[in-house]
């Protein structure tokens, strides 16, 4: 098991084996999935907010849709 320590400011360093497994680089976003008794850390998909309820609806993600719904 890989561990890291939490600082006084609630910060931690993601250990190298975890960064390598997720192919994380500086500036990448990380997504957290909270499940009973654990949290799953994944690399966030670029361009989509992790908590976007419409993130899976790619059929409504065209440039025309973005323009049409921009003012809502």
N, C-alpha and C positions, 0 to 999 in steps of 0.2 A: 504494500500500500504506500502511496506517495502522499506526503503531508506537507503543509506549510503553516507558518505561524501568523496569527492576526496581530497587527500593531495596535497601539493605543488609539489611532485614528481609524480603526476598522479597515486597514489596508493589508493586502497580502501580495506576495510575489507568486505568480503562476510558475510552478517548477518546470524546468526545461523539458523533461519527458512529456509533460502535458501539452506544452506549447508545440512541441514537435509533432505529437500525435494529431493535434488539431490544425497544424500548419499555421499557427498564429504568428503574425508579424506586428511590429509597432503600428498603432493606429487601427488595427482590426477591432471590430465590436464583438462582444461576447454576449450570448443569450443564456439566461438562467430559467430552468423549468423546475418549479417547486412541486415536489411530490411528497406524500406522507413519509416522514422520516428521512428524506434526502433531497438534495438539490442536484440537478443534472446540468452541467456546464457544457455548452456547445459553441461553435463558431456561428455568429449571427449571419444570416443571409444579407448580402449588401443590398441597400436600397429599400428594405422592408423593415419596419419597426417590429420588434419581437412580439409586442402585444397588439399588433394591428389585427382586429377581428376580420378584416377583409383581405388580409395578406394572401390567402389561398385562392382568391377569386381572380385568377389571371385573365379570365374572359372580360373583366371590367377594368382592365389595366392598360388600355390603349391610349395613345396620345389624344385621340378625339374625346375619350371619356375623361381624361385628366382636365382637358380644356372645358368640357361641358359642365363638370361638377366642381370646378375650381372655386366658385363663389359661394358654395354651400357651407 
